[in-house]
Amino acid sequence: MLGYVGCAYCDVHRFEQGVPLLERAVAVNPSNAQARAALGTAYKGLDRFEESASTLEAALAISPAYKGIAPWATVLAGSYLHLDRREDAAATIDRALRCDPNFFPAHLTAALVALRGGDTAAAQEHIDEARRIEPDLNLHTVTSVVGDAGARPILELDAKT
């Protein structure tokens, strides 16, 4: 129950209320991969990228074959980018896309990873795929996935097409 309530708070960006509940859920059951993933996502929302990365790494280690791994791996890749760990981000976002090639947030994150590596052609392919999956892609959606700083280069490249 702690995990569910913690997730609910974090889903509405009330991280200060949600994080302690998720931390407690993990303390009560350290093998709860879902609570760990939610906690790692919440840490990213608080710009606590080191904690986000290590918590999400632990969640993925607990459930490496979980079918819903794409969102967790996408958030982890975003945390790696904030930590200037582009190679880790690239490997992790590739994993997310292998698990669910139709998860458009993974394509947006993959575009950002490609842009950070100087590969605008790959970035454009991921943006095009994200737009194919989510035709109503807009500034709010892109920003919610990759943040303000990440949205700018993606939207600039998207505007050129």
Secondary structure, 3 states (H helix, E strand, C coil): CHHHHHHHHHHCCCHHHHHHHHHHHHHHCCCCHHHHHHHHHHHHHCCCHHHHHHHHHHHHHHCCCCCCHHHHHHHHHHHHHHCCCHHHHHHHHHHHHHHCCCCHHHHHHHHHHHHHCCCHHHHHHHHHHHHHHCCCCCHHHHHHHHHHHHHHHHHHHHHCC
